[in-house]
């Protein structure tokens, strides 16, 4: 695999993993702390975590590309 493609895929996957973890923590602890939503809203939770993670992955990739030196 060419070096640039490997670089992009690695940074996107790393950013997505970080975003999933942070999105899950934000959903569970901060977003709906005042209401009882145990066992409900799985679709909303999944979409929130996915959108949070995809945004974080693009930001992680952009930052890595900006700071990359050869």
Backbone bond lengths (Angstrom), bond angles and torsions (degrees), N, CA, C in turn:
res aa  C-N    CA-C-N  psi(-1)  N-CA   C-N-CA  omega(-1)  CA-C   N-CA-C  phi
1 X - - - 1.441 - - 1.529 107.80 -
2 X 1.327 116.61 133.96 1.463 118.70 178.98 1.535 111.75 -59.75
3 X 1.295 115.14 153.30 1.468 121.58 -173.91 1.533 112.37 -62.19
4 X 1.330 118.14 -39.97 1.469 121.41 -178.05 1.530 111.16 -67.52
5 X 1.321 117.28 -41.40 1.466 120.02 179.24 1.518 110.29 -66.25
6 X 1.313 116.77 -40.95 1.459 120.49 176.78 1.527 111.00 -62.39
7 X 1.321 116.55 -41.25 1.460 122.18 177.64 1.528 110.96 -60.14
8 X 1.324 116.19 -47.88 1.469 121.10 -178.33 1.527 110.95 -64.26
9 X 1.328 117.50 -47.97 1.468 120.24 -178.11 1.522 112.13 -64.75
10 X 1.320 116.61 -38.67 1.463 120.07 178.62 1.519 110.96 -64.49
11 X 1.318 117.28 -45.42 1.471 120.54 -178.38 1.522 111.80 -68.99
12 X 1.336 117.19 -38.07 1.473 119.61 177.36 1.522 111.20 -65.20
13 X 1.327 117.08 -43.43 1.463 120.36 -179.59 1.529 111.20 -66.50
14 X 1.318 116.76 -40.68 1.465 120.23 178.83 1.528 110.74 -64.86
15 X 1.324 117.23 -46.13 1.458 120.78 177.93 1.514 112.66 -63.42
16 X 1.332 117.06 -36.41 1.458 120.51 178.62 1.525 110.77 -67.40
17 X 1.323 116.66 -39.96 1.468 120.03 178.42 1.529 111.34 -64.73
18 X 1.312 115.89 -43.58 1.468 119.88 177.43 1.526 110.06 -63.11
19 X 1.333 116.82 -43.40 1.459 121.21 179.47 1.516 112.96 -64.13
20 X 1.335 117.31 -37.27 1.469 120.21 176.72 1.520 110.96 -63.21
21 X 1.308 116.01 -45.24 1.465 119.59 -179.58 1.527 111.00 -63.49
22 X 1.315 116.55 -46.62 1.469 119.95 -178.84 1.520 110.94 -67.86
23 X 1.335 117.42 -41.32 1.464 120.67 178.35 1.515 112.45 -61.28
24 X 1.324 116.63 -40.25 1.464 120.41 177.95 1.520 110.79 -64.79
25 X 1.326 116.66 -44.07 1.467 120.25 179.73 1.522 110.56 -64.09
26 X 1.323 117.47 -42.87 1.469 120.72 179.10 1.524 110.25 -62.97
27 X 1.326 117.56 -43.33 1.466 120.47 -179.85 1.524 111.33 -63.64
28 X 1.328 116.32 -46.08 1.460 120.56 -175.30 1.532 112.97 -73.13
29 X 1.295 118.23 -36.03 1.466 120.36 -172.40 1.518 115.42 -105.03
30 X 1.299 118.43 -29.50 1.446 118.50 -170.16 1.503 116.54 -115.58
31 X 1.307 117.06 -34.53 1.462 119.34 -169.32 1.523 112.53 -75.51
32 X 1.303 117.34 -47.45 1.458 120.74 -175.06 1.526 111.36 -121.74
33 X 1.302 116.84 43.82 1.457 119.55 -176.06 1.529 112.77 -70.68
34 X 1.330 118.04 -22.47 1.457 119.77 -176.42 1.531 113.13 -89.03
35 X 1.328 118.03 -11.75 1.463 120.14 -178.80 1.516 110.08 -116.73
36 X 1.311 115.59 157.39 1.460 121.12 178.55 1.515 108.43 -96.58
37 X 1.326 117.75 107.40 1.463 121.68 -178.54 1.519 111.31 -122.62
38 X 1.302 117.49 34.28 1.461 120.67 -178.70 1.525 110.13 -65.14
39 X 1.319 115.66 119.49 1.449 120.84 176.41 1.514 116.07 81.45
40 X 1.301 118.93 8.58 1.456 120.60 -179.89 1.518 110.09 -123.62
41 X 1.313 115.72 166.95 1.459 123.71 174.20 1.532 112.58 63.17
42 X 1.332 117.44 43.03 1.458 120.44 179.36 1.530 111.60 -65.97
43 X 1.315 116.55 -38.34 1.457 119.86 179.69 1.524 110.53 -65.94
44 X 1.320 116.96 -44.62 1.462 120.32 179.02 1.529 110.89 -63.08
45 X 1.315 116.59 -40.88 1.459 119.92 179.39 1.529 110.53 -65.79
46 X 1.305 117.00 -43.28 1.459 120.64 178.98 1.513 112.76 -63.01
47 X 1.327 116.46 -43.66 1.464 119.68 178.09 1.518 111.92 -66.36
48 X 1.328 117.14 -40.07 1.462 120.46 177.98 1.519 110.50 -60.33
49 X 1.334 117.14 -47.68 1.458 120.80 -178.60 1.525 110.35 -66.13
50 X 1.332 118.07 -40.85 1.464 121.01 179.05 1.527 111.61 -63.07
51 X 1.322 117.23 -47.77 1.461 119.80 -178.84 1.525 111.59 -67.07
52 X 1.301 117.05 -37.58 1.466 121.14 176.13 1.526 109.31 -62.80
53 X 1.322 116.84 -45.68 1.463 121.26 -177.50 1.525 111.89 -68.66
54 X 1.319 118.17 -39.62 1.459 119.49 -179.53 1.531 111.09 -67.68
55 X 1.313 116.62 -36.82 1.460 119.84 176.54 1.520 111.03 -66.72
56 X 1.320 116.76 -43.00 1.466 120.35 178.84 1.529 110.69 -64.58
57 X 1.325 117.80 -37.85 1.462 119.73 -178.90 1.522 111.57 -66.40
58 X 1.319 117.58 -39.31 1.466 119.58 177.50 1.530 111.41 -67.92
59 X 1.314 116.73 -38.31 1.460 120.10 176.06 1.513 112.24 -66.23
60 X 1.326 117.07 -39.15 1.464 121.49 177.84 1.522 110.50 -64.57
61 X 1.330 116.84 -42.60 1.460 120.97 178.27 1.524 110.94 -64.91
62 X 1.319 117.39 -44.96 1.468 120.40 -179.66 1.523 111.01 -62.25
63 X 1.317 117.16 -41.32 1.464 120.49 178.51 1.522 110.76 -66.38
64 X 1.326 117.33 -41.47 1.462 120.44 179.17 1.533 110.89 -64.82
65 X 1.324 118.01 -39.90 1.457 120.64 177.10 1.524 111.66 -66.03
66 X 1.315 116.62 -37.14 1.469 120.63 179.22 1.525 111.45 -66.59
67 X 1.320 117.08 -38.82 1.449 121.09 -175.03 1.524 114.17 -93.11
68 X 1.326 118.11 -3.44 1.462 121.44 -177.51 1.516 110.58 -70.26
69 X 1.322 115.37 130.92 1.462 121.83 175.25 1.505 108.53 -123.09
70 X 1.312 115.63 142.25 1.461 119.24 178.24 1.479 112.14 -106.37
